[in-house]
Amino acid sequence: MSKIKVSDLAKELGVNWKDIAKALADITGEKIKTPSKKIDEETANLIRDFLGVYEETPEEKEEIQIKTEEKKYRIYDLYHDWGVSFEEFKEALRKCGYEGEINSFTEINKDLVGKVRGELEELIKKKKEEEERRRKEEEERRKREEELRRLLEEQERERREKERKKEEEEAKKREVKENKEEKEIKEIKKEEIKETEKEEIREIEKGEVREAKVSSKEIKEGRETKERRYKKERFDKRKKRDFKERKRDFRKDEKRKKEEKQKRDEKQKKEDFRKSKFEKVKEKQEGFSLQAELEQAQIHSVKDEEKEREKAQAAEIERRKESKEEKAELEALRKLLGDSGRKKKKKKKKKEDKEKKEVEAKEEDDVKIAIIPEVLTVKDLSDILNIPPNQIILELMKKGVLATINQNIDPEIALQIAEEHGFLAEIKREGEELSIVEELPDEEKEKVLTEEKEEDEENLVERPPVVTVMGHVDHGKTTLLDTIRKTDVAAREKGGITQHIGAYKIKLENGKEITFLDTPGHEAFTTLRARGSKVADIAVLVVAADDGVKPQTIEALNHAKSANVPIIVAINKIDKPGSDPERVKRELSQYNLIPEEWGGDTIMVPVSAKTGKNIDELLENILLVAELLELKANPNKPAIGTVIESKLDTKKGPVATVLIENGTLKRGDYFVAGYTWGKVRAMLDERGRNLKEAGPGTPVEILGFNEVPKAGDKFIVKSSEKEARQLAEQRKQKLEEELLAKRKRLHLENLQDAKEINIILKADVQGSLEAIIKSIEEIGKKFENVNINIIHSGIGAITESDVMLAAASNGLVIGFNVRPDGTARKSAEEEDVDIKIYGVIYDLLEDLEKALKGLLEPKKKEELLGICEVKKIFRIKGVGTIAGCIVIEGVIRRNSKARLVRDGVVIYDGEISSLKRFKDDVKEVAKGYECGLMLKDFNDIKPGDQIESYEIVEEKEVS
């Protein structure tokens, strides 16, 4: 590829080489320091387009020469380029001695620019020094606070340590006292025992002397009485001793309890005193005590005002009631008096009419509407609600939010404050219509709607319809689009259609325009719709006249119906021998697409994409449907659109194709798209031409994104760079919350509370499919409160398209003897779509019925271990068929359950009986390795088959 010097290109274009360097930086991000740098011819062409060389007229050239001679600079461009605020620039300009009026469009000469720059540098330097000084002061204050806290904590620690030591010493003293008391008790007991023994000995001795004097009878009687007396006295003594000991122990326990209680109370008092002291110090330190008192006083005052207002309202209502009763009594008296009270009656009627009008006016004022934007400050909210900022700050403090007057606040909290003040409020999400009008009373609703219509009808203009072409493979979609492109009037002009931006607009001879999406097909169509974007207005369903309705045709039809998009049928290939358009109409009538000539409402046009026959008729019908839809837009608004596709270009950076739906997009506009933002640096149409602005219904390729956006993201123009950046950052924060609290998809286990169930059904044969559909319809009749919709059914494996349709419609995917392919399984995990596979029809119906009753409990779960592909077959006599495989995913385990899948249909379900690597038996084989395996009691294996290794895992019940 030839290259050109920057200096040569500058001479060619008649501009300074620095202007070319700036244009190249804007387009590709590449910086040039010398004019001798060489650039590609393609990049040079882009620069030519960007600088608008081919669009310049002699008059424009003269204007450019005059401007370059004058060398005036607009203030708006300067302070944006230098990254300073308007107020700072204004201050610097005044210091330089400029005395004229200063606004964003004021122009100044080069000398004054240099002076202002110097003044700005000094201003910025001073501000930085001021900020640095404040930062240092803040750091010193924090250090002081930390030292204070540390000192307080150390004092507290020392005090606790002293208390602990005191408690330990007291405990030791208590133990010593208790030990002494125990010793004394033991000694007393010993002495008592000795005294009792001595007394017993004395009594025995006295008894022996007496026995010698008395007779034998008296000896016997005396012995018995002495023994009894002795036993009784001994028992009495023991009883007294026990009672004394118990009494002593009881007194000691009581004394100990009292002491412990006193110590506990003292400890509690000390802790309370310490806490109160610590809190006071903390309050003084942080300086919040006075603020809290002020807040409480303000809250009390607000509450008092509210109470007084309520009292006044109640008194007014009572007064009105009394006045009504008085009026009723006066009217009754006037009727009795007759003509004498007529004059007064008229006056009273006038007063009543006035009061009624006042009440009606008050009621009208009571219905207050507040529309809250996604990004707003406290001042913005006060302006919207017509409430002082101080009151809003107070309301925020009640909700635990500390904010200044210029600080951004959460729109949800702003909504709560608005509703508390009697407003009918709603958050205006960018690119969404407001539904707040629906909540208004009928009279107010009519007024608002009529006002909106009157405002809009003045500015509304017709916009081109957006069309997507869908249908089965090889039915002529691409050929039809190529033929339609040739009908474009603009394509016959110099340049033609480059078509590299994913969408294009054609202009017909009658002056009407149609926008076609260049990513036709239901997959892209559904991907955009799953992300919440309804881009297409009309769907053209292409069906070949010689082939008829095919599975992918039905699939495309179901996708279009699910999106509620009008369908026009193009019966293609009518020039081929054996074509039968009537057969196509009969087949489509089975799917509720009845042609107009049969009394239906579906437009069906027989066309030939190859010869161009009836193409004009098809385009006329598209325009007719567009007229019925009344597709209009307001070009005077800031642009709103949808990202069709996006990419990261090595030279241009992030690039996206955007379809403008409403408003007008201009070069230099700031925008938000999903979670990214940017500035429109360049716009290119489908022919590669540079555009300065793009109206409604125009597809454009935009340069200037900070990051690559996603297809389906809403594209919204904002008034300033700050607003665009803030909205993008706010959306990124919410994205994390949305990922954590992701909307739960519909699963078979949580169908009990569902009112509508969408099912995508796939089976191995047509007979099984029809039987399952009928059985599901019968189940649906049993449950009156639930609508079961089979939005798509077909034969063959579960594909990614089925999963995306289930994600878009929040449905289930049920397979009967079929399996999902690799891409379908991955997208199901990403989108959290439930795929249920069955081999017995009764199990399928039983699970569905149980799920609707709320009785189905997940007990067992299938866990996929790995997948291998059969490369070669080895048949050995007496052994059976050995499959030579390569593992393409996960691991294959011996003795695990296995499933053989052929063209998406399950042929065999059993287990792996043998697994080998070369000649050795192995337990498992990992991804990327070859192996030989045998299936238990099954030999019908063919090259190309896939064998899935899986196991059934019992789920743990969560208690």
Salt bridges, closest charged atoms under 4 A:
GLU12 OE2 - ARG48 NE 2.93
ASP26 OD1 - ARG681 NH1 3.90
ASP40 OD2 - LYS651 NZ 3.04
GLU41 OE2 - ARG48 NH1 3.50
ASP77 OD1 - ARG74 NH2 3.42
GLU88 OE2 - LYS127 NZ 2.29
GLU130 OE2 - ARG133 NH2 2.15
GLU130 OE2 - ARG134 NE 3.72
GLU132 OE2 - ARG135 NH2 2.06
GLU137 OE2 - ARG133 NH1 2.82
GLU138 OE2 - ARG141 NH2 2.48
GLU138 OE2 - ARG142 NE 3.76
GLU139 OE2 - ARG135 NH1 2.72
GLU145 OE2 - ARG141 NH1 2.33
GLU154 OE2 - ARG150 NH1 3.90
GLU156 OE2 - ARG159 NH2 2.94
GLU156 OE2 - ARG160 NE 3.65
GLU156 OE2 - ARG274 NH1 2.27
GLU161 OE2 - ARG164 NH2 2.15
GLU163 OE2 - ARG159 NH1 2.35
GLU167 OE2 - LYS267 NZ 3.28
GLU168 OE2 - ARG164 NH1 2.77
GLU170 OE1 - LYS263 NZ 3.31
GLU178 OE2 - ARG256 NE 3.32
GLU181 OE1 - LYS252 NZ 3.08
GLU192 OE1 - ARG241 NE 3.58
GLU199 OE1 - LYS237 NZ 2.45
GLU200 OE2 - ARG234 NE 3.57
GLU211 OE2 - ARG223 NE 3.68
GLU245 OE2 - LYS189 NZ 3.37
ASP253 OD1 - ARG256 NH1 3.12
GLU286 OE2 - ARG149 NH2 3.58
GLU316 OE2 - ARG320 NH2 3.12
GLU316 OE2 - LYS362 NZ 3.34
ASP339 OD1 - ARG342 NH2 2.46
GLU355 OE1 - LYS327 NZ 2.80
GLU364 OE2 - LYS447 NZ 3.98
GLU374 OE2 - ARG429 NH1 3.75
GLU374 OE1 - ARG731 NH2 3.62
ASP383 OD2 - LYS379 NZ 3.74
GLU395 OE2 - LYS398 NZ 3.89
GLU395 OE2 - HIS421 NE2 3.80
GLU412 OE2 - ARG429 NH2 3.14
GLU420 OE2 - LYS399 NZ 2.76
GLU430 OE2 - LYS718 NZ 2.69
GLU438 OE1 - LYS445 NZ 3.02
GLU462 OE2 - LYS512 NZ 3.45
ASP482 OD1 - ARG485 NH1 2.68
ASP488 OD2 - ARG687 NH2 2.57
GLU509 OE2 - ARG492 NH1 3.83
GLU513 OE1 - LYS505 NZ 3.50
ASP518 OD1 - ARG485 NH2 2.91
ASP537 OD2 - ARG463 NH1 2.99
ASP546 OD2 - LYS576 NZ 3.26
ASP547 OD2 - HIS475 NE2 3.18
ASP547 OD1 - LYS550 NZ 3.51
GLU555 OE2 - HIS522 NE2 3.45
ASP580 OD2 - ARG586 NH2 3.95
GLU582 OE2 - LYS585 NZ 3.58
GLU587 OE2 - ARG583 NE 3.21
GLU597 OE2 - LYS585 NZ 2.35
GLU661 OE1 - LYS714 NZ 2.93
ASP685 OD2 - ARG689 NE 3.03
GLU686 OE2 - ARG687 NH1 2.68
GLU701 OE1 - HIS500 NE2 3.75
GLU701 OE1 - LYS652 NZ 3.91
GLU707 OE2 - LYS732 NZ 2.95
GLU721 OE2 - ARG725 NH2 2.80
GLU723 OE2 - LYS718 NZ 3.47
GLU749 OE2 - LYS836 NZ 3.10
ASP802 OD2 - LYS762 NZ 2.80
ASP802 OD1 - HIS792 NE2 3.70
GLU831 OE1 - ARG745 NH2 3.18
ASP832 OD1 - HIS747 NE2 3.49
ASP834 OD2 - HIS747 ND1 3.59
GLU846 OE2 - LYS850 NZ 3.46
GLU849 OE2 - LYS782 NZ 3.31
GLU849 OE2 - LYS853 NZ 3.78
GLU862 OE2 - ARG819 NH2 3.48
GLU862 OE1 - ARG899 NH2 2.80
ASP909 OD2 - ARG899 NE 3.86
GLU924 OE1 - ARG893 NE 3.17
ASP940 OD2 - ARG902 NH1 3.91
ASP945 OD2 - ARG902 NH2 2.87
GLU948 OE1 - ARG819 NE 2.97
GLU948 OE2 - ARG825 NH2 3.59
GLU948 OE1 - ARG899 NH1 3.09
GLU951 OE1 - ARG893 NH1 3.97
